[in-house]
Amino acid sequence: MLTLRATATTLSAALLLSVGDAVLAQAPLERTAAEDQRILPYVEPGQLVDIGGRHINMQCTGSGSPTVVLMAGLFSWSLVWYKTQPVIAQRIRVCAFDRAAYGFSEPAPQPQIISEVVEDLHKALHAGSIPGPYVLVGHSLGGLEARVYAQRWPEDVVGMVLVDTSPAAEGLVDENQPDFDDAAGRERDIAFYLHCASLVRHKPFEADSQELTDCSAVLPKGTPAAFRRVWPKFFTPDYFEAKASLIWGLYNHRYDGADHRRAGAMPLVVLSIEHPWAYDNDTPVGKRLDRSYGKIWNGMHADLARLSSRGVHRVITQSGHSIQLDQPQAVIDAVDDVLSQLRAGAKH
């Protein structure tokens, strides 16, 4: 995980940020026509579920049981699964979840904390008649939310895939690393999100405006026009304030128990990237942090895999934090492995 900085980036880099991730400038990715078309279903809401005076968007496709539930990272929403969800839907029913104020979900009365996000998902699954049991697939912050969900409603969850997930109290773990403050301090992160909220409250972002670029991402060449038109609408004051609020959940020990709850023999796959920490500077402190903390980060993922007697930890090469975009087949294979174990009679 890296510190946020306001700069242009590609969709694949920016849509998957967890707390403190850097938006790294890259050349826009080339898209084929077929890849572009997979984005189009996310231009409109899926099933808008009334959870008591406000609506949560659940983008559901496919059929069968168990239901796979996709939970995105801090920056992103259901859109980020556009490379994986269509393939998973050929095998089973799969629903991507938008947090309150994200994507097409309406905001909560006030910015939420992690436990409230999880409560919304539980309500949406039941009010939307989306039957369990569930296999939870969580990326980054969404992986922590998946574990909190499984802790609260263990009878609902029969398998999990954690995609380069945030550990509980990630912010505190990070801050305790030598050289972290000098190489990657996060003092400005929340202030930046609130700055973006202030900008868009004053005047909604326009397509291709500098403000939209700084606070979101540069879309790749070839992105369908229909998606370009709707893109600015996702970046509301409520969205930025929700992000700022959720960061605080990673700076306390409220959710530590979710990282220590034994999962029995539940099928569990934990995916890490080969190089979790990679800075675009050559400072001595940055190099030291790269060498030391990447091992710590993936070590925490290995610990999570050991919570289940069937847990598997895989390190994915040639991928950034956004495994579901950079190496989507790795996520698809992990879901397939969990489903195969369940069909073979795995008990959790």
C-alpha positions in Angstrom: 0.0 0.0 0.0 1.3 3.5 -0.8 0.5 7.1 0.0 -2.1 8.9 -2.0 -1.0 11.7 -4.3 -3.1 13.7 -6.7 -1.9 12.9 -10.2 -3.3 11.5 -13.4 -3.5 7.8 -13.6 -5.1 5.0 -15.5 -8.4 3.4 -14.5 -6.6 0.2 -13.5 -4.4 2.0 -11.0 -7.0 4.3 -9.5 -10.1 2.3 -9.2 -8.7 0.0 -6.6 -7.2 2.1 -3.9 -7.1 1.1 -0.3 -6.1 3.6 2.4 -3.0 5.5 1.5 -2.4 3.9 -1.9 -0.5 6.0 -4.4 -2.1 6.9 -7.6 0.9 6.0 -9.8 1.2 7.7 -13.2 1.2 5.1 -16.0 0.7 5.0 -19.7 -3.0 4.4 -20.4 -3.7 0.7 -20.9 -4.8 -0.4 -24.4 -8.3 -1.9 -24.4 -9.8 -4.1 -27.0 -13.4 -3.6 -28.1 -14.4 -6.7 -26.2 -12.8 -5.4 -23.0 -14.5 -2.0 -23.4 -17.9 -3.6 -23.8 -17.6 -5.3 -20.4 -17.6 -1.9 -18.7 -21.0 -0.9 -20.1 -23.3 -2.9 -17.7 -21.8 -0.7 -14.9 -23.0 2.5 -16.6 -26.4 1.9 -15.0 -27.5 0.6 -11.5 -28.3 -3.1 -11.1 -30.8 -4.0 -8.3 -31.5 -1.0 -6.1 -32.4 -2.5 -2.8 -34.4 -0.5 -0.2 -32.8 -1.1 3.2 -35.1 1.3 5.0 -35.4 4.7 3.4 -32.3 4.5 1.2 -31.2 2.2 -1.6 -28.1 0.0 -2.0 -27.0 -1.1 -5.4 -26.4 -4.8 -6.0 -25.1 -5.7 -9.5 -26.2 -9.3 -9.8 -25.7 -11.8 -12.7 -25.6 -15.5 -13.2 -27.5 -18.2 -11.3 -26.9 -20.9 -8.8 -25.8 -21.4 -5.2 -23.8 -20.3 -3.2 -23.9 -16.7 -4.2 -20.6 -15.0 -4.7 -20.5 -11.4 -3.3 -17.8 -9.0 -4.6 -16.7 -6.3 -2.2 -14.4 -3.5 -3.6 -11.6 -1.5 -2.0 -11.7 1.9 -0.5 -11.7 3.9 -3.7 -13.9 1.7 -5.8 -17.3 0.1 -6.3 -18.9 -2.7 -8.4 -17.3 -1.3 -11.6 -13.9 -2.7 -10.5 -15.1 -6.3 -11.1 -15.9 -5.8 -14.8 -13.2 -8.2 -15.9 -14.0 -10.9 -13.3 -17.8 -10.8 -12.7 -18.9 -11.8 -16.2 -16.7 -14.9 -16.1 -17.8 -15.9 -12.6 -21.4 -15.4 -13.7 -21.0 -18.2 -16.2 -20.5 -20.6 -13.3 -22.6 -19.2 -10.4 -24.7 -16.3 -9.2 -22.5 -13.3 -8.4 -23.4 -9.9 -6.9 -21.1 -6.9 -6.7 -21.9 -4.5 -3.8 -21.7 -0.7 -3.8 -21.2 0.9 -0.3 -23.4 3.8 0.7 -22.4 6.9 -1.4 -20.4 4.7 -3.8 -21.4 3.9 -7.3 -25.2 3.9 -7.5 -25.9 3.5 -3.8 -27.5 6.4 -1.9 -25.5 8.0 0.9 -26.1 7.1 4.6 -27.4 9.9 6.9 -23.7 10.4 7.9 -20.4 9.0 6.7 -20.1 5.4 7.8 -17.6 3.3 9.7 -16.7 -0.3 8.6 -19.2 -2.1 10.8 -22.0 0.1 9.3 -21.0 -0.8 5.7 -21.2 -4.5 6.7 -24.6 -4.0 8.2 -25.8 -2.4 5.0 -24.6 -5.4 3.0 -26.4 -7.8 5.3 -29.6 -5.8 5.0 -29.3 -5.5 1.2 -28.7 -9.3 0.7 -31.8 -10.1 2.7 -34.1 -7.3 1.6 -33.1 -7.9 -2.0 -33.9 -11.6 -1.7 -30.3 -12.6 -2.7 -30.1 -16.0 -1.1 -27.2 -17.4 0.8 -25.0 -19.1 1.6 -22.3 -16.7 0.4 -18.8 -16.8 -0.8 -17.3 -13.4 0.0 -14.6 -11.9 -2.3 -13.1 -8.8 -0.9 -10.4 -6.6 -2.3 -8.2 -4.4 0.0 -10.5 -2.7 2.5 -13.3 -4.9 1.1 -11.4 -7.9 2.3 -11.5 -6.6 5.9 -15.2 -5.9 5.5 -15.6 -9.5 4.3 -13.9 -10.8 7.5 -16.0 -8.5 9.7 -19.2 -9.8 7.9 -18.1 -13.4 8.5 -17.4 -12.7 12.1 -20.9 -11.3 12.7 -22.8 -13.8 10.6 -20.7 -16.9 10.4 -23.6 -19.1 9.4 -24.1 -17.1 6.2 -20.5 -17.5 4.9 -19.2 -20.7 3.4 -16.0 -19.5 1.7 -13.8 -16.4 1.1 -11.3 -15.0 -1.3 -9.2 -12.1 0.0 -7.5 -10.1 -2.7 -4.4 -8.2 -1.5 -6.5 -7.4 1.6 -6.0 -4.8 4.2 -5.3 -6.2 7.7 -7.3 -4.9 10.6 -5.7 -1.7 12.0 -3.7 -1.4 8.8 -2.9 2.3 9.5 -1.4 1.5 12.9 0.6 -1.4 11.5 2.0 0.9 8.8 2.8 3.7 11.1 4.9 1.4 13.3 7.3 0.5 10.5 10.7 2.2 10.6 11.0 4.9 7.9 7.3 4.9 7.2 6.7 8.6 8.2 9.6 9.9 6.1 8.8 7.7 3.1 5.1 7.5 3.0 3.4 9.5 5.8 -0.4 9.8 5.5 -0.9 13.1 7.2 -2.5 14.7 4.1 -4.7 11.8 2.9 -7.9 12.6 4.7 -7.4 16.3 4.2 -7.1 15.6 0.4 -10.4 13.7 0.3 -12.2 16.5 2.2 -10.7 19.0 -0.2 -12.2 17.1 -3.1 -15.5 17.0 -1.3 -15.4 20.8 -0.9 -14.5 21.3 -4.6 -17.4 19.2 -5.9 -19.9 20.6 -3.4 -19.1 24.1 -4.8 -19.4 22.9 -8.4 -20.0 19.4 -9.8 -17.0 18.0 -11.7 -17.1 18.2 -15.4 -15.7 15.5 -17.7 -12.0 15.9 -18.3 -11.7 18.8 -15.9 -8.5 19.2 -13.9 -10.4 18.8 -10.6 -11.9 15.5 -11.7 -8.5 14.3 -12.9 -6.8 15.2 -9.6 -9.6 13.7 -7.4 -10.3 10.6 -9.5 -8.5 9.2 -12.5 -7.8 9.6 -16.2 -9.8 7.1 -18.1 -7.9 5.0 -20.7 -8.2 5.8 -24.4 -11.0 3.8 -25.9 -13.3 3.9 -22.9 -16.9 3.9 -24.2 -18.5 7.3 -24.5 -21.5 6.2 -22.4 -19.2 5.5 -19.5 -17.3 8.7 -20.0 -20.6 10.6 -19.6 -21.5 9.0 -16.3 -18.0 9.0 -14.8 -18.1 12.5 -13.1 -21.4 11.7 -11.5 -19.8 9.1 -9.2 -17.6 11.7 -7.5 -19.9 13.4 -5.0 -19.2 15.1 -1.7 -20.8 12.1 0.0 -18.5 9.8 -1.7 -15.3 11.7 -0.7 -16.6 12.1 2.9 -17.4 8.4 3.1 -13.8 7.5 2.0 -12.4 9.9 4.6 -14.6 8.3 7.3 -13.6 4.7 6.4 -9.9 5.4 6.6 -10.3 5.9 10.4 -11.4 2.3 10.7 -7.9 1.3 9.8 -6.5 3.5 12.6 -8.0 1.7 15.6 -8.2 -1.9 17.0 -12.0 -2.2 16.7 -11.8 -4.9 14.1 -8.8 -6.9 15.2 -10.9 -9.9 16.2 -11.8 -10.4 12.6 -8.2 -11.2 11.8 -7.9 -13.8 14.6 -11.3 -15.7 14.3 -10.6 -19.3 13.4 -12.5 -20.4 10.2 -12.4 -24.1 10.8 -12.2 -25.9 7.4 -13.9 -23.2 5.4 -12.4 -22.8 1.9 -10.2 -19.7 1.9 -7.8 -18.3 -0.6 -5.7 -15.3 0.2 -4.0 -13.5 -2.8 -1.0 -11.2 -2.4 1.1 -9.3 -4.9 4.8 -10.0 -5.3 6.0 -6.5 -4.6 3.5 -4.8 -2.2 5.6 -1.7 -1.7 7.2 0.1 -4.7 7.9 3.8 -4.6 8.6 6.0 -7.5 11.5 7.6 -5.8 15.0 6.5 -5.0 15.4 7.9 -1.5 17.2 5.7 1.0 14.2 5.6 3.4 11.9 4.6 0.5 14.3 1.8 -0.5 14.5 0.5 3.0 10.8 0.5 3.5 10.3 -1.3 0.1 12.7 -4.1 1.3 11.3 -4.5 4.8 7.6 -3.9 4.7 6.7 -5.9 1.6 7.7 -9.1 3.5 5.7 -8.0 6.5 2.6 -7.2 4.4 2.6 -10.6 2.7 3.4 -12.3 6.0 0.2 -10.9 7.4 -1.7 -12.4 4.5 -0.1 -15.8 5.2 -1.3 -15.5 8.7 -4.9 -14.9 7.5 -4.7 -18.0 5.3 -3.8 -20.1 8.3 -7.1 -19.2 10.0 -8.6 -22.1 8.0 -7.3 -25.6 7.8 -8.1 -25.3 4.1 -6.5 -21.9 3.7 -4.2 -21.2 0.8 -1.9 -18.2 0.3 -0.8 -17.3 -3.2 1.6 -14.7 -4.4 0.6 -13.3 -7.8 3.4 -12.0 -10.0 3.2 -9.2 -12.6 0.4 -7.4 -10.7 -0.1 -4.3 -8.8 -2.6 -3.9 -5.9 -5.4 -4.3 -8.4 -5.2 -8.0 -9.0 -8.7 -8.2 -10.3 -7.7 -5.8 -13.1 -4.1 -6.7 -13.6 -4.4 -10.5 -13.3 -8.1 -11.2 -13.3 -7.7 -14.9 -14.0 -6.0 -15.3 -10.6 -9.2 -14.1 -8.9 -11.4 -16.2 -11.1 -9.3 -19.3 -10.4 -9.4 -18.6 -6.6 -13.2 -18.4 -6.7 -13.3 -21.6 -8.8 -11.2 -23.3 -6.2 -13.5 -22.3 -3.4 -16.6 -23.4 -5.3 -14.9 -26.7 -6.2 -14.2 -27.5 -2.6 -17.8 -26.6 -1.6 -19.1 -28.9 -4.3 -16.8 -31.6 -3.1 -18.4 -31.3 0.4 -16.1 -29.0 2.2 -17.4 -28.0 5.6 -16.7 -24.7 7.4 
